[in-house]
Amino acid sequence: MHKSARYLIFFQYIGTKYSGVVKVPPQQLFKKGVQDHLEEAIQKLRPLHPVSLSVSSRTDTGVHAFSNTAHFDLQRRNDKPPFSEDILARALNLHLGTEQIRELDVETMREAAALLAGTHDFSSFRAMNSEMAFKNPVKTMDVISIQPGSSFAQPYFHREIPFWELTFTSRSFLYKQVRRMTGALVAVGQGVLSVSQLREVLEARDSRAYPQGLVAPAHGLFLTRVDYRESDLQLSNQPSSTENSED
């Protein structure tokens, strides 16, 4: 008669769509935790008794993991011998499946980016704030580029994950303008927003025309560089005005 065997598993995940590692109450159906998915996969191995994971480290909603660990006890039915390490790993990966990463239509995104390049009234792409009435909404986007990027996380994941960098260059930006432009371009790449619809948003010149729910999150935004012209560094007796950057 075979007794239950204890297994230690190592796992990684992109946490964007998960409520962390913690188990989620059954009534909360819209987003599960990583532990829920792992336990569902283990149950498909038809253990003799229900299996509960003991996870070494909990993570919050949206947090990723390069290598987390958990252990569980499993006894097979009909006195079958314990799974070998290789068979268990292959079986769990099979039942977990690979989460599909939605591809972007980058060429259409670049077409949309060309629409935003140059000098425009970007009122539709600014968020409301106390300085809104004092800021000129006309800005010149010198550069809007969409190029393959990289991440320090790439070498740690055992699959190819594409990264794209959106770069915006301008003398100044309106409040949340970059995040709104980014969100709109990604929506175009996903087919949620067409290029013609983006043109209508731009031409509306009204912040209320910007579709709800498209603003890119702040944690993906970097200020990469501030450049000066030689004349900017010369001492002047004239009073100067300053303009705020993105946020």
Contacts in CASP RR format, 6 or more apart in sequence:
PFRMAT RR
TARGET T0000
AUTHOR 0000-0000-0000
METHOD contacts of the structure
MODEL  1
MHKSARYLIFFQYIGTKYSGVVKVPPQQLFKKGVQDHLEEAIQKLRPLHP
VSLSVSSRTDTGVHAFSNTAHFDLQRRNDKPPFSEDILARALNLHLGTEQ
IRELDVETMREAAALLAGTHDFSSFRAMNSEMAFKNPVKTMDVISIQPGS
SFAQPYFHREIPFWELTFTSRSFLYKQVRRMTGALVAVGQGVLSVSQLRE
VLEARDSRAYPQGLVAPAHGLFLTRVDYRESDLQLSNQPSSTENSED
1 79 0 8 1.000
2 75 0 8 1.000
2 76 0 8 1.000
2 79 0 8 1.000
2 80 0 8 1.000
2 81 0 8 1.000
2 82 0 8 1.000
3 75 0 8 1.000
4 48 0 8 1.000
4 49 0 8 1.000
4 73 0 8 1.000
4 74 0 8 1.000
4 75 0 8 1.000
5 73 0 8 1.000
5 74 0 8 1.000
5 75 0 8 1.000
5 82 0 8 1.000
5 83 0 8 1.000
6 71 0 8 1.000
6 72 0 8 1.000
6 73 0 8 1.000
7 71 0 8 1.000
7 72 0 8 1.000
7 73 0 8 1.000
7 74 0 8 1.000
7 83 0 8 1.000
7 88 0 8 1.000
8 69 0 8 1.000
8 70 0 8 1.000
8 71 0 8 1.000
9 38 0 8 1.000
9 69 0 8 1.000
9 70 0 8 1.000
9 71 0 8 1.000
9 72 0 8 1.000
9 88 0 8 1.000
9 89 0 8 1.000
9 92 0 8 1.000
10 67 0 8 1.000
10 68 0 8 1.000
10 69 0 8 1.000
11 34 0 8 1.000
11 38 0 8 1.000
11 65 0 8 1.000
11 67 0 8 1.000
11 68 0 8 1.000
11 69 0 8 1.000
11 70 0 8 1.000
12 64 0 8 1.000
12 65 0 8 1.000
12 66 0 8 1.000
12 67 0 8 1.000
12 68 0 8 1.000
12 156 0 8 1.000
12 157 0 8 1.000
12 158 0 8 1.000
13 34 0 8 1.000
13 64 0 8 1.000
13 65 0 8 1.000
13 68 0 8 1.000
14 64 0 8 1.000
14 99 0 8 1.000
14 157 0 8 1.000
14 161 0 8 1.000
15 34 0 8 1.000
15 59 0 8 1.000
15 61 0 8 1.000
15 62 0 8 1.000
15 63 0 8 1.000
15 64 0 8 1.000
15 65 0 8 1.000
16 62 0 8 1.000
16 64 0 8 1.000
17 31 0 8 1.000
17 62 0 8 1.000
17 99 0 8 1.000
18 31 0 8 1.000
18 32 0 8 1.000
18 33 0 8 1.000
18 34 0 8 1.000
18 37 0 8 1.000
18 61 0 8 1.000
18 62 0 8 1.000
19 28 0 8 1.000
19 31 0 8 1.000
19 32 0 8 1.000
19 33 0 8 1.000
19 61 0 8 1.000
19 62 0 8 1.000
20 33 0 8 1.000
20 34 0 8 1.000
20 58 0 8 1.000
20 59 0 8 1.000
20 60 0 8 1.000
20 61 0 8 1.000
20 62 0 8 1.000
20 63 0 8 1.000
21 33 0 8 1.000
21 34 0 8 1.000
21 35 0 8 1.000
21 55 0 8 1.000
21 57 0 8 1.000
21 58 0 8 1.000
21 59 0 8 1.000
21 65 0 8 1.000
21 68 0 8 1.000
22 33 0 8 1.000
22 35 0 8 1.000
22 58 0 8 1.000
23 33 0 8 1.000
23 35 0 8 1.000
23 36 0 8 1.000
23 39 0 8 1.000
24 31 0 8 1.000
24 32 0 8 1.000
24 33 0 8 1.000
24 36 0 8 1.000
31 61 0 8 1.000
34 59 0 8 1.000
34 65 0 8 1.000
34 68 0 8 1.000
35 53 0 8 1.000
35 55 0 8 1.000
35 70 0 8 1.000
37 96 0 8 1.000
38 53 0 8 1.000
38 70 0 8 1.000
38 92 0 8 1.000
38 96 0 8 1.000
39 51 0 8 1.000
39 52 0 8 1.000
39 53 0 8 1.000
40 95 0 8 1.000
41 92 0 8 1.000
41 95 0 8 1.000
41 96 0 8 1.000
42 51 0 8 1.000
42 53 0 8 1.000
42 72 0 8 1.000
42 74 0 8 1.000
42 92 0 8 1.000
43 50 0 8 1.000
43 51 0 8 1.000
44 95 0 8 1.000
45 74 0 8 1.000
45 76 0 8 1.000
45 83 0 8 1.000
45 88 0 8 1.000
45 91 0 8 1.000
45 92 0 8 1.000
45 95 0 8 1.000
46 76 0 8 1.000
46 77 0 8 1.000
47 74 0 8 1.000
47 75 0 8 1.000
47 76 0 8 1.000
47 77 0 8 1.000
48 75 0 8 1.000
48 76 0 8 1.000
48 77 0 8 1.000
49 75 0 8 1.000
51 72 0 8 1.000
51 73 0 8 1.000
51 74 0 8 1.000
52 72 0 8 1.000
53 70 0 8 1.000
53 71 0 8 1.000
53 72 0 8 1.000
54 70 0 8 1.000
54 71 0 8 1.000
54 72 0 8 1.000
55 68 0 8 1.000
55 69 0 8 1.000
55 70 0 8 1.000
56 68 0 8 1.000
56 69 0 8 1.000
56 70 0 8 1.000
57 65 0 8 1.000
57 68 0 8 1.000
57 69 0 8 1.000
59 65 0 8 1.000
59 68 0 8 1.000
64 153 0 8 1.000
66 153 0 8 1.000
66 156 0 8 1.000
66 157 0 8 1.000
67 156 0 8 1.000
74 82 0 8 1.000
74 83 0 8 1.000
76 82 0 8 1.000
76 83 0 8 1.000
83 91 0 8 1.000
98 159 0 8 1.000
101 161 0 8 1.000
101 162 0 8 1.000
102 190 0 8 1.000
103 162 0 8 1.000
104 164 0 8 1.000
104 186 0 8 1.000
104 189 0 8 1.000
104 190 0 8 1.000
105 188 0 8 1.000
105 189 0 8 1.000
105 190 0 8 1.000
105 191 0 8 1.000
106 146 0 8 1.000
106 164 0 8 1.000
106 189 0 8 1.000
108 188 0 8 1.000
108 189 0 8 1.000
108 191 0 8 1.000
108 195 0 8 1.000
109 146 0 8 1.000
109 185 0 8 1.000
109 186 0 8 1.000
109 188 0 8 1.000
109 189 0 8 1.000
110 146 0 8 1.000
111 195 0 8 1.000
112 184 0 8 1.000
112 185 0 8 1.000
112 188 0 8 1.000
112 189 0 8 1.000
112 195 0 8 1.000
112 198 0 8 1.000
113 144 0 8 1.000
113 145 0 8 1.000
113 146 0 8 1.000
113 166 0 8 1.000
113 185 0 8 1.000
114 144 0 8 1.000
115 195 0 8 1.000
115 198 0 8 1.000
115 199 0 8 1.000
115 202 0 8 1.000
116 141 0 8 1.000
116 144 0 8 1.000
116 181 0 8 1.000
116 185 0 8 1.000
116 198 0 8 1.000
116 202 0 8 1.000
117 141 0 8 1.000
117 142 0 8 1.000
117 143 0 8 1.000
117 144 0 8 1.000
118 140 0 8 1.000
118 141 0 8 1.000
118 142 0 8 1.000
119 138 0 8 1.000
119 139 0 8 1.000
119 140 0 8 1.000
119 141 0 8 1.000
120 138 0 8 1.000
120 139 0 8 1.000
120 141 0 8 1.000
120 202 0 8 1.000
121 137 0 8 1.000
121 138 0 8 1.000
121 205 0 8 1.000
122 137 0 8 1.000
122 138 0 8 1.000
122 139 0 8 1.000
122 174 0 8 1.000
122 177 0 8 1.000
122 202 0 8 1.000
123 137 0 8 1.000
123 204 0 8 1.000
123 205 0 8 1.000
123 206 0 8 1.000
123 207 0 8 1.000
124 201 0 8 1.000
124 202 0 8 1.000
124 204 0 8 1.000
124 205 0 8 1.000
124 206 0 8 1.000
124 207 0 8 1.000
124 209 0 8 1.000
124 210 0 8 1.000
125 174 0 8 1.000
125 176 0 8 1.000
125 177 0 8 1.000
125 180 0 8 1.000
125 181 0 8 1.000
125 184 0 8 1.000
125 201 0 8 1.000
125 202 0 8 1.000
125 207 0 8 1.000
125 210 0 8 1.000
126 132 0 8 1.000
126 135 0 8 1.000
126 137 0 8 1.000
126 174 0 8 1.000
126 175 0 8 1.000
126 176 0 8 1.000
126 177 0 8 1.000
126 180 0 8 1.000
126 207 0 8 1.000
127 175 0 8 1.000
127 176 0 8 1.000
127 180 0 8 1.000
127 207 0 8 1.000
127 215 0 8 1.000
128 207 0 8 1.000
129 175 0 8 1.000
131 175 0 8 1.000
131 244 0 8 1.000
132 175 0 8 1.000
135 174 0 8 1.000
135 175 0 8 1.000
135 243 0 8 1.000
135 244 0 8 1.000
137 174 0 8 1.000
137 205 0 8 1.000
139 170 0 8 1.000
139 171 0 8 1.000
139 172 0 8 1.000
139 173 0 8 1.000
139 174 0 8 1.000
139 177 0 8 1.000
140 170 0 8 1.000
140 171 0 8 1.000
141 168 0 8 1.000
141 169 0 8 1.000
141 170 0 8 1.000
142 169 0 8 1.000
142 170 0 8 1.000
142 171 0 8 1.000
143 167 0 8 1.000
143 168 0 8 1.000
143 169 0 8 1.000
144 166 0 8 1.000
144 167 0 8 1.000
144 168 0 8 1.000
144 169 0 8 1.000
144 181 0 8 1.000
145 165 0 8 1.000
145 166 0 8 1.000
145 167 0 8 1.000
146 164 0 8 1.000
146 165 0 8 1.000
146 166 0 8 1.000
146 167 0 8 1.000
146 185 0 8 1.000
147 164 0 8 1.000
147 165 0 8 1.000
147 167 0 8 1.000
148 162 0 8 1.000
148 163 0 8 1.000
148 164 0 8 1.000
148 165 0 8 1.000
149 163 0 8 1.000
149 164 0 8 1.000
149 165 0 8 1.000
150 163 0 8 1.000
151 161 0 8 1.000
151 163 0 8 1.000
153 161 0 8 1.000
154 161 0 8 1.000
154 163 0 8 1.000
166 182 0 8 1.000
166 185 0 8 1.000
167 224 0 8 1.000
168 178 0 8 1.000
168 181 0 8 1.000
171 243 0 8 1.000
172 243 0 8 1.000
172 244 0 8 1.000
172 245 0 8 1.000
173 244 0 8 1.000
173 245 0 8 1.000
173 246 0 8 1.000
175 244 0 8 1.000
175 246 0 8 1.000
175 247 0 8 1.000
176 215 0 8 1.000
176 246 0 8 1.000
176 247 0 8 1.000
177 246 0 8 1.000
178 221 0 8 1.000
178 246 0 8 1.000
179 215 0 8 1.000
179 216 0 8 1.000
179 217 0 8 1.000
179 218 0 8 1.000
179 221 0 8 1.000
179 246 0 8 1.000
179 247 0 8 1.000
180 210 0 8 1.000
180 214 0 8 1.000
180 215 0 8 1.000
180 216 0 8 1.000
182 216 0 8 1.000
182 221 0 8 1.000
183 214 0 8 1.000
183 215 0 8 1.000
183 216 0 8 1.000
184 193 0 8 1.000
184 198 0 8 1.000
184 201 0 8 1.000
184 210 0 8 1.000
184 211 0 8 1.000
184 214 0 8 1.000
186 214 0 8 1.000
186 216 0 8 1.000
187 193 0 8 1.000
187 211 0 8 1.000
187 214 0 8 1.000
188 194 0 8 1.000
188 195 0 8 1.000
188 198 0 8 1.000
192 214 0 8 1.000
193 211 0 8 1.000
193 214 0 8 1.000
200 209 0 8 1.000
201 209 0 8 1.000
201 210 0 8 1.000
201 211 0 8 1.000
218 247 0 8 1.000
221 246 0 8 1.000
221 247 0 8 1.000
223 245 0 8 1.000
223 246 0 8 1.000
END
